[in-house]
Amino acid sequence: MAQSVTAPMVGKVLEVKCKVGDKVEEDQILVLLEAMKMEIPVVAPAAGSVKEVKVTPGQTVESDTVLVVIE
């Protein structure tokens, strides 16, 4: 079953640390956001493989925007 990993707050994507097909572990950092001059790591909620990456570095995202889909 696919899980969507969403942005916890409004911010700018600094770095995407995964690509489609990557195997990821629970709590592995998938995306690094910048919000309020802080770096916010967005982590995998569970182990799985990356099905989709929906953002690119430099992109501004709103709260609850889907960043990555894991299955």
KOLDRENKOL-892768 format. One record per residue: residue number from 1; x, y, z of N, C-alpha, C, O in turn. Coordinates in nm, 2 decimals, always signed. Layout:
N
   n   n_xx   n_yy   n_zz  ca_xx  ca_yy  ca_zz   c_xx   c_yy   c_zz   o_xx   o_yy   o_zz
 NUM      X      Y      Z      X      Y      Z      X      Y      Z      X      Y      Z
...
***
This chain:
71
   n   n_xx   n_yy   n_zz  ca_xx  ca_yy  ca_zz   c_xx   c_yy   c_zz   o_xx   o_yy   o_zz
   1  +0.08  -0.12  +0.00  +0.00  +0.00  +0.00  +0.09  +0.13  +0.00  +0.18  +0.13  +0.08
   2  +0.06  +0.22  -0.09  +0.14  +0.34  -0.10  +0.11  +0.44  +0.01  +0.00  +0.45  +0.06
   3  +0.22  +0.50  +0.06  +0.21  +0.61  +0.16  +0.26  +0.74  +0.11  +0.37  +0.74  +0.05
   4  +0.19  +0.84  +0.13  +0.24  +0.97  +0.09  +0.31  +1.04  +0.20  +0.26  +1.04  +0.31
   5  +0.43  +1.10  +0.17  +0.50  +1.17  +0.27  +0.48  +1.32  +0.23  +0.51  +1.36  +0.12
   6  +0.43  +1.39  +0.33  +0.39  +1.53  +0.31  +0.47  +1.63  +0.38  +0.54  +1.60  +0.48
   7  +0.47  +1.76  +0.34  +0.54  +1.87  +0.40  +0.48  +1.90  +0.53  +0.35  +1.92  +0.54
   8  +0.56  +1.91  +0.64  +0.50  +1.95  +0.77  +0.46  +2.10  +0.78  +0.38  +2.13  +0.86
   9  +0.51  +2.18  +0.69  +0.49  +2.32  +0.69  +0.52  +2.38  +0.56  +0.58  +2.32  +0.47
  10  +0.49  +2.51  +0.54  +0.53  +2.58  +0.42  +0.68  +2.60  +0.42  +0.74  +2.63  +0.53
  11  +0.74  +2.58  +0.31  +0.89  +2.59  +0.30  +0.94  +2.57  +0.16  +0.86  +2.56  +0.06
  12  +1.07  +2.58  +0.15  +1.14  +2.56  +0.02  +1.22  +2.43  +0.02  +1.29  +2.40  +0.12
  13  +1.21  +2.35  -0.08  +1.29  +2.23  -0.09  +1.43  +2.26  -0.12  +1.47  +2.32  -0.22
  14  +1.52  +2.22  -0.02  +1.66  +2.24  -0.04  +1.73  +2.13  -0.11  +1.81  +2.15  -0.20
  15  +1.69  +2.01  -0.07  +1.75  +1.89  -0.13  +1.65  +1.77  -0.13  +1.58  +1.75  -0.03
  16  +1.66  +1.69  -0.24  +1.58  +1.57  -0.24  +1.69  +1.45  -0.23  +1.77  +1.44  -0.31
  17  +1.67  +1.37  -0.13  +1.78  +1.27  -0.09  +1.74  +1.13  -0.14  +1.80  +1.04  -0.09
  18  +1.64  +1.12  -0.23  +1.60  +0.99  -0.28  +1.56  +1.00  -0.42  +1.53  +1.12  -0.47
  19  +1.55  +0.89  -0.49  +1.50  +0.89  -0.63  +1.41  +0.77  -0.65  +1.41  +0.68  -0.57
  20  +1.33  +0.77  -0.75  +1.24  +0.66  -0.78  +1.31  +0.53  -0.79  +1.42  +0.52  -0.85
  21  +1.26  +0.43  -0.72  +1.32  +0.30  -0.71  +1.41  +0.28  -0.59  +1.45  +0.16  -0.56
  22  +1.45  +0.38  -0.52  +1.54  +0.37  -0.40  +1.46  +0.29  -0.29  +1.34  +0.31  -0.27
  23  +1.54  +0.20  -0.22  +1.49  +0.14  -0.10  +1.52  +0.23  +0.01  +1.63  +0.28  +0.02
  24  +1.42  +0.26  +0.10  +1.44  +0.34  +0.21  +1.40  +0.27  +0.34  +1.31  +0.19  +0.34
  25  +1.46  +0.32  +0.45  +1.43  +0.26  +0.58  +1.35  +0.36  +0.66  +1.34  +0.48  +0.62
  26  +1.27  +0.31  +0.76  +1.20  +0.40  +0.84  +1.29  +0.51  +0.90  +1.40  +0.48  +0.95
  27  +1.24  +0.63  +0.91  +1.31  +0.75  +0.96  +1.43  +0.80  +0.88  +1.51  +0.88  +0.92
  28  +1.45  +0.74  +0.76  +1.55  +0.79  +0.67  +1.51  +0.93  +0.61  +1.39  +0.94  +0.57
  29  +1.60  +1.02  +0.60  +1.57  +1.15  +0.55  +1.55  +1.14  +0.40  +1.63  +1.09  +0.32
  30  +1.43  +1.19  +0.35  +1.39  +1.18  +0.21  +1.41  +1.32  +0.14  +1.46  +1.33  +0.03
  31  +1.37  +1.43  +0.22  +1.37  +1.56  +0.16  +1.41  +1.66  +0.27  +1.38  +1.64  +0.39
  32  +1.49  +1.76  +0.24  +1.53  +1.86  +0.33  +1.46  +1.99  +0.29  +1.48  +2.04  +0.18
  33  +1.38  +2.04  +0.38  +1.31  +2.17  +0.36  +1.38  +2.28  +0.44  +1.44  +2.26  +0.54
  34  +1.36  +2.40  +0.39  +1.40  +2.52  +0.46  +1.27  +2.60  +0.50  +1.20  +2.63  +0.41
  35  +1.25  +2.62  +0.63  +1.14  +2.69  +0.67  +1.18  +2.78  +0.79  +1.25  +2.73  +0.88
  36  +1.15  +2.90  +0.79  +1.18  +3.00  +0.90  +1.33  +2.99  +0.93  +1.37  +3.00  +1.04
  37  +1.41  +2.99  +0.82  +1.56  +2.99  +0.83  +1.62  +2.87  +0.90  +1.73  +2.87  +0.95
  38  +1.54  +2.76  +0.91  +1.58  +2.63  +0.97  +1.57  +2.52  +0.86  +1.49  +2.53  +0.77
  39  +1.66  +2.42  +0.87  +1.65  +2.31  +0.79  +1.56  +2.20  +0.86  +1.58  +2.17  +0.97
  40  +1.46  +2.16  +0.79  +1.36  +2.06  +0.84  +1.37  +1.93  +0.76  +1.34  +1.93  +0.64
  41  +1.42  +1.83  +0.83  +1.43  +1.70  +0.76  +1.29  +1.63  +0.75  +1.22  +1.63  +0.85
  42  +1.25  +1.58  +0.64  +1.13  +1.51  +0.62  +1.17  +1.36  +0.60  +1.24  +1.33  +0.51
  43  +1.12  +1.28  +0.69  +1.17  +1.14  +0.70  +1.06  +1.04  +0.65  +0.94  +1.07  +0.65
  44  +1.11  +0.92  +0.61  +1.02  +0.81  +0.57  +0.94  +0.76  +0.69  +1.00  +0.73  +0.80
  45  +0.81  +0.75  +0.68  +0.73  +0.70  +0.79  +0.74  +0.54  +0.81  +0.71  +0.49  +0.92
  46  +0.79  +0.48  +0.71  +0.81  +0.33  +0.71  +0.91  +0.29  +0.60  +0.94  +0.37  +0.51
  47  +0.96  +0.17  +0.62  +1.05  +0.12  +0.51  +0.97  +0.08  +0.39  +0.85  +0.05  +0.39
  48  +1.04  +0.09  +0.27  +0.97  +0.06  +0.15  +1.05  +0.11  +0.03  +1.17  +0.13  +0.05
  49  +0.99  +0.12  -0.08  +1.06  +0.17  -0.20  +0.99  +0.30  -0.25  +0.87  +0.31  -0.24
  50  +1.07  +0.39  -0.31  +1.02  +0.52  -0.35  +0.95  +0.49  -0.49  +1.01  +0.45  -0.58
  51  +0.82  +0.53  -0.49  +0.74  +0.51  -0.61  +0.74  +0.64  -0.69  +0.74  +0.63  -0.82
  52  +0.73  +0.75  -0.62  +0.72  +0.88  -0.69  +0.80  +0.99  -0.61  +0.79  +0.99  -0.49
  53  +0.86  +1.08  -0.68  +0.92  +1.20  -0.61  +0.85  +1.32  -0.68  +0.86  +1.33  -0.80
  54  +0.77  +1.40  -0.61  +0.69  +1.50  -0.66  +0.74  +1.64  -0.65  +0.67  +1.73  -0.69
  55  +0.86  +1.66  -0.60  +0.92  +1.79  -0.58  +1.06  +1.80  -0.64  +1.13  +1.69  -0.66
  56  +1.11  +1.92  -0.66  +1.25  +1.94  -0.70  +1.31  +2.05  -0.62  +1.24  +2.13  -0.56
  57  +1.44  +2.04  -0.60  +1.51  +2.15  -0.53  +1.48  +2.29  -0.58  +1.47  +2.31  -0.70
  58  +1.45  +2.38  -0.48  +1.42  +2.52  -0.52  +1.27  +2.54  -0.52  +1.23  +2.66  -0.52
  59  +1.19  +2.44  -0.52  +1.05  +2.45  -0.53  +0.99  +2.49  -0.39  +1.04  +2.44  -0.29
  60  +0.90  +2.58  -0.39  +0.83  +2.62  -0.27  +0.70  +2.53  -0.25  +0.63  +2.51  -0.35
  61  +0.68  +2.48  -0.13  +0.57  +2.39  -0.11  +0.48  +2.44  +0.01  +0.53  +2.51  +0.10
  62  +0.36  +2.41  +0.00  +0.26  +2.44  +0.11  +0.26  +2.33  +0.21  +0.30  +2.22  +0.18
  63  +0.20  +2.35  +0.33  +0.18  +2.25  +0.43  +0.10  +2.14  +0.37  +0.00  +2.17  +0.30
  64  +0.13  +2.02  +0.39  +0.06  +1.90  +0.35  +0.07  +1.87  +0.20  +0.00  +1.79  +0.14
  65  +0.16  +1.94  +0.13  +0.19  +1.90  -0.01  +0.26  +1.77  -0.01  +0.35  +1.74  +0.07
  66  +0.22  +1.68  -0.10  +0.28  +1.55  -0.12  +0.42  +1.57  -0.18  +0.44  +1.62  -0.29
  67  +0.53  +1.52  -0.11  +0.66  +1.53  -0.15  +0.71  +1.40  -0.22  +0.77  +1.41  -0.33
  68  +0.68  +1.29  -0.15  +0.73  +1.16  -0.20  +0.62  +1.05  -0.17  +0.55  +1.07  -0.07
  69  +0.61  +0.95  -0.26  +0.52  +0.84  -0.24  +0.61  +0.72  -0.22  +0.69  +0.69  -0.31
  70  +0.58  +0.64  -0.11  +0.65  +0.52  -0.08  +0.55  +0.40  -0.09  +0.44  +0.42  -0.04
  71  +0.60  +0.29  -0.14  +0.52  +0.17  -0.13  +0.60  +0.05  -0.08  +0.54  -0.06  -0.07
***
